[in-house]
Every structure is written in C-alpha cells, then in structure tokens.
Amino acid sequence: MWQDYVIAIVSVLFGFILIPQLKDVWHGKTILNIYTAGLTTIGLYILGITFFTLEMWISFGAELFSGTIWLLLFVLSVRNKKKKD
C-alpha cells in the first residue's frame, strides 16, 4: 500500500530533522519543553502501535524511530533541567 511508504518517509524525515536539536540537548545547550516532548513521544508510539495493528510495517518502524528521538529529547531535557535547578 503506497500510504505506508508516504507516512514512513515523512516520519523518518521528521526524525532526522530533530538530530541537530538532539545534539544541542545532548550537550546541555538547550532544554525542550518536557510536556511537549513527552506528549509527542506518547503520541508517536500510539501511532506506531496503530500502524502495527494495520500491518503497515514500514510506518510502524518509522514512528518508532521518530518516537525514540522524541523520547531521547524528553529524557535529556529532564536531565538538563535538573542540572540547571
């Protein structure tokens, strides 16, 4: 199904777009809003589970990738926030 490919490509691109942000958070240069990062992580994992149930395997993997990037942003932002406080 062609929709699986389109969704996957867009989702993977959204994940790759976040890599510079991830580098900044990794080095403690910035802190993301933890509510935004946390809720986005949950939403992407829910989408991933939904695609899994629809047997859209490529989209499932892509959502897992993007969700994991957001999860890392969340965890590192919490860590940086604790260091700052």
Backbone as a printed PyTorch tensor [residue, N CA C, xyz], in Angstrom:
tensor([[[ 0.8410, -1.1670,  0.0000],
         [ 0.0000,  0.0000,  0.0000],
         [ 0.8920,  1.2380,  0.0000]],

        [[ 0.6350,  2.1330, -0.9060],
         [ 1.5030,  3.2950, -1.1080],
         [ 1.4900,  4.2320,  0.0880]],

        [[ 0.4020,  4.2660,  0.8500],
         [ 0.3060,  5.1620,  2.0010],
         [ 1.3540,  4.8140,  3.0600]],

        [[ 1.6770,  3.5320,  3.1770],
         [ 2.6990,  3.0980,  4.1220],
         [ 4.0270,  3.7660,  3.8120]],

        [[ 4.3810,  3.8290,  2.5580],
         [ 5.6480,  4.4560,  2.1510],
         [ 5.6460,  5.9660,  2.4050]],

        [[ 4.5490,  6.6220,  2.0710],
         [ 4.4630,  8.0730,  2.2540],
         [ 4.5620,  8.4310,  3.7320]],

        [[ 3.7850,  7.7520,  4.5640],
         [ 3.8140,  8.0120,  6.0010],
         [ 5.2050,  7.7620,  6.5580]],

        [[ 5.8230,  6.6670,  6.1520],
         [ 7.1500,  6.3200,  6.6530],
         [ 8.1960,  7.3530,  6.2510]],

        [[ 8.1730,  7.7770,  5.0070],
         [ 9.1640,  8.7550,  4.5360],
         [ 9.0370, 10.0600,  5.3150]],

        [[ 7.8090, 10.5360,  5.4720],
         [ 7.5980, 11.7930,  6.2020],
         [ 8.0240, 11.6480,  7.6610]],

        [[ 7.6730, 10.5530,  8.2840],
         [ 8.0150, 10.3370,  9.6860],
         [ 9.5290, 10.2390,  9.8920]],

        [[10.1990,  9.5170,  9.0290],
         [11.6620,  9.4060,  9.1460],
         [12.3140, 10.7740,  8.9300]],

        [[11.8230, 11.5400,  7.9740],
         [12.3680, 12.8830,  7.7570],
         [12.1580, 13.7620,  8.9870]],

        [[10.9850, 13.6680,  9.6150],
         [10.7450, 14.4250, 10.8460],
         [11.7390, 14.0080, 11.9330]],

        [[12.0610, 12.7360, 12.0030],
         [13.0480, 12.2670, 12.9750],
         [14.4360, 12.8110, 12.6760]],

        [[14.8490, 12.7580, 11.4130],
         [16.1760, 13.2580, 11.0410],
         [16.2990, 14.7660, 11.2320]],

        [[15.2070, 15.4890, 11.0140],
         [15.2190, 16.9360, 11.2100],
         [15.5600, 17.2870, 12.6570]],

        [[15.2280, 16.4000, 13.5880],
         [15.4610, 16.6550, 15.0130],
         [16.8910, 16.3560, 15.4700]],

        [[17.7030, 15.7700, 14.6400],
         [19.0540, 15.3910, 15.0670],
         [19.8850, 16.5950, 15.5280]],

        [[19.8720, 17.7480, 14.8340],
         [20.6160, 18.8970, 15.3780],
         [20.0960, 19.3370, 16.7480]],

        [[18.7860, 19.2750, 16.9330],
         [18.2090, 19.6100, 18.2370],
         [18.6730, 18.6120, 19.2930]],

        [[18.7180, 17.3480, 18.9270],
         [19.1700, 16.3030, 19.8380],
         [20.6250, 16.5310, 20.2540]],

        [[21.4580, 16.9600, 19.3020],
         [22.8570, 17.2650, 19.6240],
         [22.9560, 18.3980, 20.6490]],

        [[22.1520, 19.4450, 20.4610],
         [22.1770, 20.5690, 21.3960],
         [21.7180, 20.1500, 22.7860]],

        [[20.6620, 19.3610, 22.8460],
         [20.1670, 18.9080, 24.1460],
         [21.1810, 17.9570, 24.7880]],

        [[21.8110, 17.1240, 23.9850],
         [22.8220, 16.1760, 24.4820],
         [23.9620, 16.9290, 25.1650]],

        [[24.3730, 18.0430, 24.5770],
         [25.4860, 18.8310, 25.1170],
         [25.0360, 19.8590, 26.1550]],

        [[23.7670, 19.8480, 26.4990],
         [23.2600, 20.7320, 27.5400],
         [23.0880, 22.1750, 27.1090]],

        [[23.0990, 22.4340, 25.8110],
         [22.9700, 23.8070, 25.3090],
         [21.5470, 24.3260, 25.3790]],

        [[20.5810, 23.4220, 25.3990],
         [19.1790, 23.8260, 25.3790],
         [18.3350, 22.8190, 26.1360]],

        [[17.1500, 23.2530, 26.5110],
         [16.1830, 22.3870, 27.1780],
         [14.8640, 22.5360, 26.4300]],

        [[14.2940, 21.4260, 26.0190],
         [12.9790, 21.4610, 25.3730],
         [11.8990, 21.4700, 26.4370]],

        [[10.7330, 21.9240, 26.0570],
         [ 9.5870, 21.8380, 26.9450],
         [ 9.2940, 20.3540, 27.1770]],

        [[ 9.3750, 19.9200, 28.4290],
         [ 9.2440, 18.4840, 28.7060],
         [ 7.8260, 17.9760, 28.4390]],

        [[ 6.8340, 18.8410, 28.5680],
         [ 5.4620, 18.4130, 28.2810],
         [ 5.2830, 18.1570, 26.7840]],

        [[ 5.8270, 19.0390, 25.9770],
         [ 5.7520, 18.8630, 24.5270],
         [ 6.4790, 17.5910, 24.1100]],

        [[ 7.6960, 17.4110, 24.6010],
         [ 8.4880, 16.2420, 24.2280],
         [ 7.8350, 14.9570, 24.7270]],

        [[ 7.3250, 14.9710, 25.9320],
         [ 6.6970, 13.7750, 26.4930],
         [ 5.4170, 13.3890, 25.7690]],

        [[ 4.5620, 14.3600, 25.5320],
         [ 3.2960, 14.0720, 24.8480],
         [ 3.5110, 13.6750, 23.3860]],

        [[ 4.4990, 14.2920, 22.7440],
         [ 4.8120, 13.9070, 21.3630],
         [ 5.3270, 12.4760, 21.3200]],

        [[ 6.1610, 12.1090, 22.2740],
         [ 6.6610, 10.7310, 22.3590],
         [ 5.5060,  9.7490, 22.4800]],

        [[ 4.6060, 10.0150, 23.4170],
         [ 3.4570,  9.1270, 23.6210],
         [ 2.6110,  9.0390, 22.3540]],

        [[ 2.3420, 10.1820, 21.7330],
         [ 1.5410, 10.2040, 20.5110],
         [ 2.1650,  9.4020, 19.3840]],

        [[ 3.4730,  9.5330, 19.2150],
         [ 4.1450,  8.8030, 18.1360],
         [ 4.1600,  7.3060, 18.3990]],

        [[ 4.3240,  6.9110, 19.6590],
         [ 4.2730,  5.4850, 19.9740],
         [ 2.8530,  4.9320, 19.7830]],

        [[ 1.8400,  5.7300, 20.1000],
         [ 0.4560,  5.3050, 19.8470],
         [ 0.2210,  5.1300, 18.3480]],

        [[ 0.7140,  6.0780, 17.5500],
         [ 0.6120,  5.9270, 16.0940],
         [ 1.3460,  4.6740, 15.6250]],

        [[ 2.5180,  4.4280, 16.1990],
         [ 3.2770,  3.2290, 15.8430],
         [ 2.4920,  1.9550, 16.1240]],

        [[ 1.8680,  1.8920, 17.2880],
         [ 1.0450,  0.7250, 17.6310],
         [-0.1280,  0.6030, 16.6630]],

        [[-0.7200,  1.7320, 16.3170],
         [-1.8350,  1.7300, 15.3660],
         [-1.3820,  1.1900, 14.0120]],

        [[-0.2340,  1.6540, 13.5300],
         [ 0.2750,  1.1620, 12.2460],
         [ 0.6310, -0.3240, 12.3300]],

        [[ 1.1040, -0.7680, 13.4930],
         [ 1.3960, -2.1800, 13.6920],
         [ 0.1250, -3.0120, 13.5210]],

        [[-0.9720, -2.5500, 14.1290],
         [-2.2240, -3.3020, 14.0250],
         [-2.7820, -3.2950, 12.6080]],

        [[-2.4300, -2.2840, 11.8290],
         [-2.8610, -2.2150, 10.4290],
         [-1.8960, -2.9330,  9.4920]],

        [[-0.8490, -3.5310, 10.0730],
         [ 0.1980, -4.2260,  9.3200],
         [ 0.9150, -3.3070,  8.3420]],

        [[ 1.0730, -2.0570,  8.7550],
         [ 1.8500, -1.0880,  7.9710],
         [ 3.2510, -1.0570,  8.5910]],

        [[ 4.0420, -2.0560,  8.2550],
         [ 5.3060, -2.3080,  8.9450],
         [ 6.3170, -1.1900,  8.7700]],

        [[ 6.3780, -0.6060,  7.6020],
         [ 7.3610,  0.4570,  7.3590],
         [ 6.9970,  1.6850,  8.1860]],

        [[ 5.7300,  2.0400,  8.2040],
         [ 5.2820,  3.1780,  9.0110],
         [ 5.4780,  2.9030, 10.4940]],

        [[ 5.2400,  1.6750, 10.9120],
         [ 5.4720,  1.2850, 12.3050],
         [ 6.9220,  1.5530, 12.6990]],

        [[ 7.8550,  1.0980, 11.8750],
         [ 9.2760,  1.3230, 12.1630],
         [ 9.6500,  2.7940, 12.1520]],

        [[ 9.0660,  3.5350, 11.2170],
         [ 9.3620,  4.9660, 11.1200],
         [ 8.8420,  5.7140, 12.3470]],

        [[ 7.6480,  5.3710, 12.8190],
         [ 7.1040,  6.0260, 14.0140],
         [ 7.9170,  5.6530, 15.2440]],

        [[ 8.3950,  4.4250, 15.3040],
         [ 9.2670,  4.0180, 16.4080],
         [10.5430,  4.8510, 16.4080]],

        [[11.1050,  5.0710, 15.2210],
         [12.3150,  5.8920, 15.0970],
         [12.0630,  7.3140, 15.5840]],

        [[11.0260,  7.9530, 15.0560],
         [10.7300,  9.3370, 15.4520],
         [10.3380,  9.4290, 16.9190]],

        [[ 9.5720,  8.4640, 17.3970],
         [ 9.1990,  8.4460, 18.8050],
         [10.4000,  8.3110, 19.7200]],

        [[11.3760,  7.5250, 19.2990],
         [12.5830,  7.3390, 20.1060],
         [13.4330,  8.6090, 20.1290]],

        [[13.5080,  9.3170, 19.0280],
         [14.2170, 10.6000, 19.0130],
         [13.5510, 11.5530, 20.0080]],

        [[12.2140, 11.6260, 19.9760],
         [11.4980, 12.4950, 20.9170],
         [11.6850, 12.0240, 22.3550]],

        [[11.7390, 10.7030, 22.5680],
         [11.9730, 10.1770, 23.9110],
         [13.3420, 10.6100, 24.4220]],

        [[14.3510, 10.5320, 23.5730],
         [15.6920, 10.9930, 23.9580],
         [15.6880, 12.4840, 24.2780]],

        [[14.9790, 13.2670, 23.4710],
         [14.8720, 14.6990, 23.7490],
         [14.2100, 14.9410, 25.0990]],

        [[13.1770, 14.1700, 25.4070],
         [12.4880, 14.2930, 26.6870],
         [13.4190, 13.9550, 27.8490]],

        [[14.0640, 12.8010, 27.7780],
         [14.9260, 12.3440, 28.8710],
         [16.0900, 13.3110, 29.0800]],

        [[16.7220, 13.7200, 28.0130],
         [17.8650, 14.6280, 28.1370],
         [17.4390, 16.0110, 28.6220]],

        [[16.2560, 16.4630, 28.2140],
         [15.7620, 17.7580, 28.6940],
         [15.4630, 17.7100, 30.1920]],

        [[14.8950, 16.5940, 30.6560],
         [14.6590, 16.4350, 32.0990],
         [15.9900, 16.4580, 32.8390]],

        [[16.9720, 15.7510, 32.3090],
         [18.3000, 15.7280, 32.9350],
         [18.9030, 17.1240, 32.9870]],

        [[18.8390, 17.8440, 31.8750],
         [19.4080, 19.1930, 31.8200],
         [18.6670, 20.1590, 32.7480]],

        [[17.3570, 19.9750, 32.8560],
         [16.5690, 20.8280, 33.7360],
         [16.9620, 20.6040, 35.1910]],

        [[17.1930, 19.3500, 35.5730],
         [17.6130, 19.0480, 36.9400],
         [18.9790, 19.6280, 37.2440]],

        [[19.8750, 19.5800, 36.2530],
         [21.2170, 20.1700, 36.4300],
         [21.1300, 21.6830, 36.6240]],

        [[20.2190, 22.2950, 35.8730],
         [20.0800, 23.7560, 35.9000],
         [19.4970, 24.2330, 37.2240]],

        [[18.5360, 23.4680, 37.7590],
         [17.8630, 23.8780, 39.0020],
         [18.6860, 23.6690, 40.2220]]])
